[in-house]
Amino acid sequence: MSIFSASRRGNVLPGFGPALGFTLTYLSILVLIPLSATFFKTFTLTWDQFWTAVGSQRVVAAYKLSFGAALGAATINAIFGFIVAWVLVRYEFPGRKFIDALVDLPFALPTSVAGIALTAIYAPQGLIGSVVEPLGFKVAFTRVGVVIALVFIGLPFVVRTVQPVLEELEVEREEAAATLGAGRWATFRHVLFPTVRPALMTGFALAFARAVGEYGSVIFIAGNIPLVSEITPLIIITKLEQYDYAGATAVAVVMLLISFALLLFINYLQWKLARFRQAVT
Amino acid sequence: MSSIAAAPNHSIAPPSTVRSNVRSEPAWIRWTLIGIALAFLTLFLFIPIGTVFYEGLKKGFGPYFAAVTHEDAIDAIKLTLLATAIAVPLNSVFGLAAAWSISKFEFRGKQFLITLIDLPFSVSPVISGLVYMLMFGAQGWFGPWLIEHDYKVVFALPGIVLATIFVTVPFIARELIPLMEAQGKSQEEAAATLGAGGFQTFWLITLPRVKWGLLYGVVLCTARAMGEFGAVSVVSGHIRGATNTMTLHVEILYNEYQFSAAFAVASLLASLALLTLAAKSYIEWKHAPEIGK
């Protein structure tokens, strides 16, 4: 408790003790203690049991798919999310405000709803599936389908982190570049893009972190074929349904550790981004 | 400066036009980029949301209403509303308490506490459900005790509420913390100096100043609470009429090949999502300063 002790010098406001006490109790009971249960459960396993659980061919394939597809989806989102943010901030076109508001849809739409909608679209008889399937592109019930679902749920992250930075860009810096004879492309490459890069990285990392653990939107479109299109969260659920709590937990702990490492990395990026934005404005 | 630079090309144009020309691209690049952005959003936003309503109403209004007024659907709607009605107020109180202590006081470990509050965002929904199985499931820490005393947590309402709270803990706190930090504490201090008690200061000074920020957080928290799927799926046990939330009901109907019914119930959730975005945009446009945006 001592790390949360206040320096109360000169503060006349009441309620620090109760407010912080409630905050810490609530967080401990509902989040921290339950999360710690995954680690305690894992410690009940021997090294061999742990390794059998997380090292099996099927689990390794699922890890590869979860992280690989998340990486692919975050990359697609970084490219197109940047273009969307750019267009929304810099250009005027009909419906811009409406589209801006709708960008957050993947945050608001339940993942299972997104999952069945995407599956209906990309299924062989679906709106897009019926067009691309005869051309030899199978999307639904393949790894491509997994990436499509992850692009959907990660879409707002890059747009929403890049957008404010583009809005805050100083007019003078671009004008200075133009004055010094730089063309639009040179200005973009050497002035605009370096300014936006930290935000783009942050958005990419957020989209990636979200995609790694995603479940609802993926399971419908993936087809869930073991070794091919089965994601890690589904492995955890399957093990739970077979009452293999320890195995499910072992698989989850590996994911958690990677997620926490990502969280630290994202915090570092956001700290850099905040410092950067302070320096710019 | 800019008018000098662009002078050779735009000697007659007024300065404002010159400025925008220097900062913009040729029309064909502009429209190509707008085209790419709109194509991407059409593919990933407009078609999916349109599909939900189209598939739901494809067989007409009769089957649509039959699906959304089916006994199981009504039970699912009730359960979702109940879990949300418990989770959102609790997380509101938590958000206010956390923001009060973090924004109005200095203490060591503050940054660490903010990271801890954000933690549920980086945990897979499935793991958010799993942790409560490890606590309250048959093989869990309290499992044997619960069975002995005939209490049910997982595969019952308490488990669904716990999982919903877990995934939505950060939503309100993370809106309020930066807002209250930016507002400072001078007004509260003035009230306290003039003799106002703690609750008086909070009710009369702090709460009115953060009400839009609080509402904004509540809107986002409610949307996520009603739409949570993965975490709830793990702890629910999928018992029809008892532990099925709306998102789980959609899954069950879909897996039973009742596609139209699944999309009908899904369209209710999609309408809710659109309503959320409308409320969110309204607050952002009308009350931007009050929510710190």
Interface residues (C-beta under 8 A of the other chain):
Chain A: I3 F4 S5 A6 S7 R8 N11 V12 L13 P14 G15 F16 P18 A19 L20 F22 T23 L24 Y26 L27 L30 V31 L32 I33 P34 L35 A37 T38 K41 F80 I83 V84 W86 V87 L88 R90 Y91 F93 I99 A101 L102 V103 D104 L105 P106 F107 A108 L109 P110 T111 S112 V113 A114 I116 A117 L118 A120 I121 L127 I128 V151 F152 L155 V171 E174 E175 A176 A178 T179 R184 A209 V212 G213 E214 Y215 G216 F220 T232 P233 L234 I236 I237 L240 Y243 Y245 A248 T249 A252 M255 L256 S259 F260 L262 L263 I266 N267
Chain B: M1 S2 I4 A5 A6 R19 V22 R23 S24 E25 I29 R30 L33 I34 I36 A37 L38 F40 L41 L43 F44 L45 F46 I47 P48 I49 T51 V52 E55 L90 V93 F94 A97 A98 W100 S101 K104 F105 E106 F107 R108 G109 F112 L113 T115 L116 I117 D118 L119 P120 S122 V123 S124 P125 V126 I127 L130 V131 Y132 M133 L134 M135 G137 Q139 G140 W141 L162 I165 F166 V169 K185 E188 E189 A192 T193 G197 G198 T201 F202 L220 A223 R224 M226 G227 E228 F229 G230 S233 V234 M246 T247 L248 V250 E251 Y254 F259 A262 F263 A266 L269 A270 L272 A273 L274 T276 L277 A278 K280 S281
